[in-house]
Amino acid sequence: MPDCNVFENSPLPYAFDALEPYIDAETMRVHHNLYLQAYTDGLNALLRDNPGLCGLSLEGLLRLAPCLPARVGVPLSRQAGGVYNHRLFFESMAPPGTGGAPEGALGAAVDRAFGSPEGLRDALAAAALSVFGSGYAWLAADGCGRLLLRTTPNQETPLPRGLCPVLNLDVWEHAYILKHFNKRAAYVADWMNVVNWKAAAARYAACAGA
Ligand code: MN3
């Protein structure tokens, strides 16, 4: 049997309480240590049962999943999606005052697509509020480097649609219920204070092949 990737629960790039007062420490601890860990364990179990999938990257697994029989493809897209989406979500945030603003090539693309950073924030918030039930709002780049917003249900990603994710916003209730209860709009407004625009700019540059 070939060696198989064993995915590890990558540590948060900041302390659990680093996003206070906007995102509380207990939410971050539960979200990382329980939710992302569970998806990581689920993905590893799936790879053990399907050694033919071993050796692929997370992105490679997610692009392949829709092409597989549903018996394997559906659980694979859920578990690999849960790992990919949470890693990106945690990397999409930074302690208040440290995330910068949309600048450089990202800033120019934001202005072209949304008019201004405020226009992007408003449109992203509206997208996040439009998700019914569990899912994500995404800022992504198409093959021409244009920015667009998408939403996905559950743990789906825009990768099989050929889009390159720049940042994502987790609107599953577990992302905010401990602090914001059922007030998703309050959570989204708080979240805008901890966006890591520097990481988004680096990701956008990678998407554009710059
Ligand atoms: Mn989550």
Residues whose N, C-alpha, C, O or C-beta is under 5 A from the ligand:
A	BS01	MN3	D170 W172
